[in-house]
């Protein structure tokens, strides 16, 4: 494992997250203390720096939380201070500021974080006419959140591409294991919910991670993720293959109790196709892991699906699933081949 891969693994690990949380906490508390600020400034700034990293290893998540929590403090506190000379009753101030903020949240739903806004609204009543305390709160929250976001961005920024490779590898291994069990035993007995549920979980986590990667990558590619610029399309196709393979196995699993009652010739037909599908998935998984110059070719992809001679409607449902899966495989491999041609001559992607 290279140093880059070690740092990528650390950036998405709990240990790396703890290191960044500790750095943010020390900076948030240490900077106000260094300038002899009041204790509540240091405490607010440190907790804000911590919270900016608290939702998980994601630059986009930290950025969104930074903006929302800052706005949830920078807007209601000045409104409360402006209303206080007119309505000096704390309870009335809380109600009025809350109404104004609810109107703003309805108009700008993504600009504020409600969980942070409640504290700020209540603090308005506590500050009263103490302008210095209100300014200190707003300053400490905004600067603390900025510190946390800067730590997330600059100190071991989370390598979402590496994490996607990890999850996709796990999903591919689980998918291959189930295909292999079906082909080796010539039985669908292994496709029980207990065996399929972990695969479905891996599929959903991989899909969510691709969304996280795209969010952190951004429209132009953040510096630490630019090495994955040529792989974004491959990430989508790799997920599509895991999705389609999982869907096929689930459909077969739903029919496992009736499958043994079907004609032996049709069962042989199904297992023959599943063996070839398993080979294609295995070769494509190897391609994604090691990135040879071109994706593998397989005779199964060049031969149109030939339905078995059966008038059984149930057989036709299974044959439809096999036919659809072959179509998806052909489409995916053609698209991957086009991507490989387009990126010919570019540096090889790092292995994971």
C-alpha positions in Angstrom: 0.0 0.0 0.0 1.4 3.4 -1.0 1.7 6.4 1.3 -1.1 8.1 -0.6 -3.4 5.1 0.0 -2.5 5.1 3.7 -3.4 8.7 4.0 -6.6 8.1 2.0 -7.6 5.3 4.4 -6.8 7.5 7.4 -8.8 10.4 6.0 -12.1 8.3 6.1 -11.3 6.4 9.3 -12.6 7.1 12.8 -9.0 7.7 13.9 -8.5 10.4 11.3 -11.8 11.9 12.2 -10.8 12.0 15.9 -7.5 13.7 15.0 -9.4 16.4 13.0 -11.9 16.9 15.8 -9.2 17.3 18.3 -7.3 19.8 16.1 -10.5 21.8 15.6 -11.3 21.8 19.3 -7.8 22.9 20.3 -7.7 25.7 17.7 -11.2 26.8 18.6 -10.4 27.1 22.3 -6.8 28.1 22.0 -7.1 31.1 19.7 -9.5 33.1 21.9 -7.5 32.1 25.0 -4.4 33.4 23.4 -6.0 36.8 22.9 -7.4 36.8 26.4 -11.0 36.6 25.2 -13.8 35.9 27.7 -14.2 32.2 28.6 -17.7 31.9 26.9 -16.1 33.1 23.6 -13.5 30.3 23.8 -16.1 27.7 24.7 -18.5 28.7 22.0 -15.8 28.9 19.3 -14.4 25.5 20.3 -17.8 23.8 20.3 -18.6 25.4 16.9 -15.4 24.1 15.5 -16.1 20.6 16.7 -19.7 20.7 15.4 -18.5 21.7 11.9 -16.8 18.3 11.7 -19.4 16.3 13.7 -21.7 15.2 10.9 -19.2 12.9 9.2 -16.2 13.0 6.9 -17.5 15.1 4.1 -16.4 18.5 2.9 -19.8 19.3 1.4 -21.6 18.4 4.6 -19.2 20.5 6.7 -19.6 23.4 4.3 -23.4 23.1 4.4 -23.5 22.9 8.2 -21.0 25.8 8.5 -23.3 28.1 6.4 -26.6 26.9 8.0 -25.4 27.2 11.6 -23.7 30.5 11.1 -26.9 31.9 9.5 -29.0 30.5 12.3 -27.0 32.7 14.7 -26.1 35.7 12.6 -29.8 36.4 11.6 -32.0 35.9 14.7 -29.7 37.6 17.2 -29.6 41.0 15.4 -33.3 40.8 14.8 -33.8 40.3 18.6 -31.5 43.1 19.4 -33.4 45.4 17.1 -36.8 44.5 18.6 -35.7 44.6 22.2 -36.0 48.4 22.7 -39.6 48.2 21.3 -40.6 45.0 23.2 -38.4 44.6 26.3 -40.3 41.5 27.5 -38.1 38.4 27.0 -41.0 36.0 26.3 -42.4 38.4 23.7 -39.0 38.7 22.1 -38.7 34.9 21.8 -42.1 34.7 20.1 -41.5 37.6 17.7 -38.1 36.4 16.7 -39.3 32.8 16.2 -42.2 34.0 14.0 -39.7 36.1 11.8 -37.3 33.1 11.6 -40.1 30.7 10.6 -41.0 33.0 7.8 -37.4 33.2 6.6 -37.0 29.4 6.9 -40.1 28.9 4.8 -38.7 31.3 2.2 -35.1 30.0 2.3 -35.4 26.4 3.6 -31.7 25.5 2.9 -30.2 28.6 4.5 -30.8 27.8 8.2 -30.4 24.9 10.6 -33.4 24.7 12.9 -31.6 22.8 15.7 -29.2 25.7 16.1 -31.7 28.4 15.6 -33.6 27.5 18.8 -30.6 28.1 21.0 -29.9 31.5 19.3 -33.5 32.6 19.7 -33.5 31.8 23.4 -30.1 33.5 23.8 -31.6 36.7 22.4 -33.8 37.0 25.5 -30.8 36.3 27.8 -28.6 38.9 26.2 -31.2 41.7 26.6 -29.4 44.9 25.7 -25.9 43.4 26.2 -24.6 44.1 22.7 -21.1 42.9 23.5 -22.4 39.5 24.6 -24.5 39.2 21.4 -21.6 40.2 19.2 -19.3 37.8 21.0 -21.8 34.9 20.4 -22.1 35.7 16.7 -18.3 36.1 16.2 -17.5 32.9 18.1 -20.0 30.8 16.2 -19.0 32.1 12.8 -15.3 31.9 13.3 -15.5 28.6 15.1 -17.5 27.0 12.3 -15.0 28.5 9.8 -12.2 26.9 11.8 -13.9 23.5 11.7 -14.6 23.7 8.0 -11.0 24.8 7.3 -9.7 21.7 9.2 -12.0 19.4 7.2 -10.8 21.0 4.0 -7.0 21.2 4.7 -6.2 18.5 7.3 -6.6 15.0 5.7 -9.6 16.0 3.5 -11.8 12.9 3.2 -11.0 10.8 0.1 -14.5 9.9 -1.0 -13.2 8.2 -4.1 -11.1 5.8 -2.0 -14.1 5.1 0.1 -16.2 4.4 -3.0 -13.6 1.8 -4.1 -13.7 0.1 -0.7 -17.5 -0.2 -0.7 -17.7 -1.2 -4.4 -15.1 -3.9 -3.8 -17.1 -5.2 -0.9 -20.3 -5.3 -2.9 -18.6 -7.0 -5.8 -17.1 -9.7 -3.6 -20.5 -10.4 -2.0 -22.1 -10.5 -5.4 -19.5 -12.9 -6.8 -19.8 -15.1 -3.8 -23.6 -15.5 -4.2 -23.3 -16.1 -8.0 -20.5 -18.7 -7.4 -22.7 -20.5 -4.7 -25.6 -20.7 -7.1 -23.5 -21.9 -10.1 -21.5 -24.4 -8.0 -24.5 -26.0 -6.3 -26.9 -25.6 -9.2 -29.4 -24.5 -6.7 -31.1 -21.3 -5.5 -31.0 -22.4 -1.9 -28.3 -19.9 -1.0 -30.4 -17.0 -2.1 -32.2 -16.6 1.2 -33.1 -13.2 2.7 -30.3 -13.7 5.3 -27.8 -14.0 2.5 -29.2 -11.3 0.2 -29.8 -8.6 2.8 -26.0 -7.9 3.4 -25.6 -7.6 -0.4 -28.5 -5.2 -0.6 -27.0 -3.2 2.3 -23.7 -3.0 0.5 -25.5 -1.9 -2.7 -27.3 0.9 -0.9 -24.1 2.1 0.9 -22.2 2.1 -2.4 -25.0 4.2 -4.0 -25.0 6.6 -1.1 -21.2 6.9 -1.3 -21.3 7.7 -5.0 -23.6 10.6 -4.1 -21.1 11.7 -1.4 -18.3 11.5 -3.8 -20.1 13.6 -6.4 -21.0 16.2 -3.8 -17.5 16.6 -2.5 -16.0 16.4 -6.0 -18.0 19.4 -7.1 -18.4 20.9 -10.6 -14.7 21.4 -11.1 -13.1 18.8 -9.0 -11.6 19.5 -5.6 -7.9 19.3 -5.5 -7.6 16.1 -3.4 -10.2 14.3 -5.6 -9.0 15.4 -9.1 -7.1 12.1 -9.5 -10.5 10.5 -9.9 -11.6 12.8 -12.7 -11.3 10.1 -15.3 -13.1 7.5 -13.1 -16.4 9.3 -12.4 -18.1 7.5 -15.3 -16.6 4.2 -14.3 -17.9 4.7 -10.8 -21.5 5.0 -12.2 -21.1 1.9 -14.3 -19.6 -0.1 -11.4 -22.6 0.8 -9.3 -25.0 0.0 -12.1 -23.5 -3.5 -12.4 -23.8 -4.1 -8.6 -27.4 -2.8 -8.8 -28.4 -5.1 -11.7 -26.6 -8.1 -10.3 -28.3 -7.6 -6.9 -31.7 -7.2 -8.6 -31.3 -10.4 -10.6 -30.3 -12.4 -7.5 -33.2 -11.0 -5.6 -35.6 -12.0 -8.3 -34.2 -15.5 -8.4 -34.3 -15.6 -4.6 -38.0 -14.8 -4.6 -38.6 -17.9 -6.8 -36.3 -20.4 -5.1 -39.2 -22.4 -3.6 -40.9 -22.9 -6.9 -37.7 -23.2 -9.0 -37.2 -26.9 -8.1 -40.6 -27.8 -9.5 -39.7 -26.5 -13.0 -38.6 -28.7 -15.9 -35.0 -29.9 -15.6 -34.2 -28.6 -19.0 -35.3 -25.1 -18.1 -33.3 -25.2 -14.8 -30.2 -26.3 -16.8 -30.9 -23.3 -19.2 -31.0 -20.9 -16.2 -27.8 -22.2 -14.6 -25.9 -22.1 -17.9 -26.7 -18.5 -18.3 -25.9 -17.7 -14.6 -22.5 -19.3 -15.1 -21.7 -16.9 -18.0 -23.1 -14.0 -16.1 -20.9 -14.8 -13.1 -17.9 -14.9 -15.5 -18.7 -11.5 -16.9 -19.2 -10.0 -13.5 -16.0 -11.5 -12.2 -14.0 -10.2 -15.2 -15.5 -6.7 -14.9 -14.8 -6.6 -11.2 -11.2 -7.5 -12.0 -11.1 -4.7 -14.6 -12.4 -2.1 -12.1 -9.8 -3.2 -9.5 -6.8 -3.3 -11.8 -7.8 -1.1 -14.8 -6.3 -2.8 -17.8 -6.3 -1.0 -21.1 -9.7 -2.3 -22.1 -12.6 -4.0 -20.4 -12.7 -7.8 -21.0 -14.6 -9.4 -23.8 -16.8 -12.4 -23.3 -18.8 -14.5 -25.8 -21.9 -14.1 -23.7 -22.0 -10.4 -24.6 -21.9 -11.1 -28.3 -24.6 -13.7 -28.4 -28.2 -12.6 -28.2 -30.2 -14.3 -25.5 -32.0 -17.4 -26.9 -35.1 -18.2 -24.8 -35.7 -21.8 -23.8 -38.6 -23.6 -25.5 -41.2 -23.3 -22.8 -44.8 -22.2 -22.7 -44.8 -21.9 -18.8 -45.6 -18.3 -18.0 -43.4 -18.5 -14.9 -40.5 -19.6 -17.0 -41.0 -16.6 -19.2 -40.7 -14.2 -16.2 -37.3 -15.7 -15.3 -36.2 -15.6 -18.9 -37.2 -12.0 -19.1 -35.0 -11.2 -16.1 -32.1 -13.1 -17.7 -32.6 -11.3 -21.0 -32.8 -7.9 -19.3 -29.7 -8.5 -17.3 -27.7 -9.5 -20.5 -28.9 -6.3 -22.1 -27.7 -4.2 -19.2 -24.4 -6.0 -19.2 -23.9 -5.4 -22.9 -24.9 -1.7 -22.6 -22.6 -1.2 -19.6 -19.6 -2.9 -21.2 -20.1 -0.9 -24.4 -20.2 2.4 -22.4 -17.1 1.3 -20.4 -15.3 0.5 -23.6 -16.2 4.0 -25.0 -14.9 5.6 -21.8 -11.6 3.6 -22.0 -11.2 4.8 -25.7 -11.9 8.4 -24.7 -9.3 8.3 -21.9 -6.7 6.5 -23.9 -3.3 7.9 -23.3 -4.2 9.4 -19.9 -2.3 8.2 -16.7 -3.6 4.9 -15.2 -5.8 5.3 -12.2 -4.3 4.2 -8.9 -5.0 0.8 -7.7 -7.0 0.3 -4.5 
